[in-house]
Amino acid sequence: MSNTIALYPLSNFTFSTKEAQPEEDPSVSARLQRLQNNYEDFGMRRTVEGILVVHDHGHPHILMLQIANAFFKLLSTPHCILFFYVINKGTRIYSPGDYLKPGEDEIEGLKKRLDDRLAPPAESRQFNASHGVDNEWEIGDCLAQWWRPNFETFMYPFIPAHITKPKECKKLFLVQMPERKVLAVPKNMKLLAIPLFELYDNAARYGPQLSAIPHLLSRYNFIYQ
């Protein structure tokens, strides 16, 4: 992918809701236990997530999902009501994506998971080509790899020297957003538009993976459309 990327404004996108998508695990410990069970059956888990970049007032924002209750400020645009970032400590925020099936291709797998999370229902008739409903995801560069050495919450941007069998590899891919697109958010989630300046050097709130995104994007020149 070119180091020059066109970013489109939030007001270009149409936001709606769809049926809730409950989490598979009720707690962190249950999620780690399922990871261990899957590792015993299939080996190291491969996870893919998309970094969706748009702009608002000439500054890059990352679209992320949040699970759990929190207080939000609202931004009204011609096409949507979009939740902005006022985040309670302890809520779970993440880039859209999920783990892959054994042998599944990374790029096609990420596209499918983005559709599962954010595409409007196939039977929906309220959107058309003018909303960008048929525009597909354009998956760009792999920006980072994070490794989980054990069945614990800690992940690292490298494999520790004493680890020979990491339990999970998570890859973050840049997603080039089209000029227009419909994003349908599950009713139990919120879509956040988080500016880079909020993520930068803010591991205390967002964790090391999300707070590293401004560094990962610094190689690109953005053109604000």
N, C-alpha and C positions, 0 to 999 in steps of 0.2 A: 504494500500500500504506500502511496505517496506520503511524504512528510507534511504536505499541505492538505488540510481537510476543511471542507465546507460545513459549517454549523448552521442549523436552521433554528428560528426562534420558537419558543414554547407556544406562541399563539398560532403556529402552523398546525399543531397537533390536536386531534380530537380525542377526548377522554370519556370513557363510559365505565359502567360496572358490569360484572357478571357474577354467576353463582360462586359462593364461597369455596375456597380450597383449603380445608383444614390441614394443619401440619401432620406429618406422619407420626411424629413423636411428641408426647406431652411434656417432655423435659429434656435438658441437656444430657443427663445420665442415660435416658432411654435412647437418645440419638446416638450416643457413643456405643451403647450396647448393640444397637442395630448395625453400626459400622463394624463392630467386632464379629458379629454373626455373618455379615456379608463377606468380610475378609476371609473367614474360615471356609466359605463356600466358593468364592470367586477370586480371591487375592486382592491386591491393592485397588482401592476405589479411585476412579477417575472422575473428577468434577469439572464442569465448565461453567463460567459465568460471563456475562456480557457487560461491558462498560458503555452505557448509552449516554452520549454527549449531545446536549443541545445548548442554546444560549438564551440568556435573558438580559436585556440592557447591555449587550456587548460583553458579557462575561460567561465563561463556560459553566454549565451546571450538569451534574450527573443525576440521571434518573435511577432511583433505587426504590425497593419495596420495604415496607415496615409491617411487622406482625406484632400485635399487642395494642393495648389502649394507650393513647397519649393525647396531649393537647397540641393543636395545630393552628397555625395561621392560614388563612385562605387567600389564594390569588385568583381573581376572576379574569378570564380572558374571553375573547369572542366565542371560543368553542368549548370551554371547559371550566370546571372548578378544580384547581390543582392544589394539593396539599404541599405547603412549604415546611421548612425544617424548624420545628420547636420540639425537641426530642427528650422524653423522659429517660432518666438513667435506668438501664436494665431492659429496655425494649430492644428487639432484634431487628437490625437493619442489614440488608444485603443486596448485592447486585443480582439481577434476574439470572437464573440458571439452575442447574441441578446436576446430580451424578448421572453418569452414562451407564448404559448396559454393557456387559462384556462384549468386546469386539466392535462396539458402535463407533462410527466416525465422529471425530470431535466437532467439526464444523456443522455437519448435518444434524448432529445431536443437539448442539447449541441452538440452532434455528428451531428445532422441534420444541425445545424447552421454553424458548422465548414465546413461541406461539401458544404453548400450553398455559403460560402465565399471563400473557398480555394480548393475545389475539382475540377479537370479538367472536362469539359463538358462530359456528358455521351457518346456523339457521337464521341468524340475524339479518333483517332486511332494512334496517334503518340507516345503513351507511352505503355509500357508493364510491365510484372512482374519484370523485371530487374530494372525498375525505382521505384518499390514499389507502383505501381498505385493501387494495391488491398489491401495494408496494411491499416488496420482500425485504428481509433483513440482509444487510451486507456486512459479513463478518470480515474484520480486518486483521491486523497484527495480533499475535499473542504478546501481551504486555508484561506478563509475569507468571511465574510458577511458584506455588506455595506447597510445602510438604508437611504432612502430619506424621511425625516419627512413631508415635505411640497412640493408644486409644485414649487420648486426652484432648483437651481443647486447644492446646498450643500448636501453632503452625509456623513454619519458618520459610524464608525465601531461599533456602538451601537445604541440602540433606546433611544433618549433623554427621561428623566423621565416624562416629561409632555405630551408625544406623545402616544396616544392609538391606532391611526390608521395611521401607516406609509403608504406612497404612493407607495413606491417601495422597494424591497429587491433584491440586486444584490449579487450573489455568484460567487466567483472566484475558479475555479477548476484547479488543476495541470493536465497537459496533458503529458503523457509519450510518446514521439515521437518514432516511430519505427526506425529501422536502416536506412531505405530508404523510401521516400515518394515523390509524386508529389504534388506541391503546385501551384495552378493556381490563380493568383492575378487579380482581376478586373482592367480594364484599367484605371479607374479613381482613383485608390488607389496605394499606395506604400507599399511594405513590408519592415519593418525595423528590423534589428538585433541589439538590444540594450544591451550592456554589463551591468552586475549588478553594476559595479563600477560607471557607468554613471547614473543609476537610484538612487543609494544610496544617501540619504540625499539631494535629488534634487527636492523637492516638488515645488520649485519656477518655474521649467520648466515643470515637468511632472504631478504635482498635487499629492495629498496625497495618492490616490489609487495606482498609478503606482510606486511611489517612495517607497512604503511600501513593494514591492515585494521581495527585498533582505532580509528583516527581515523574511518574510513568508517562504522563502526557506532555511533559516539558519538551520532548523531542519534536513535537508537532507544531506547525504554524497553522493557526485557525483563521479562516475567512468567514466573517459574520455576514450571513445572507439577510 
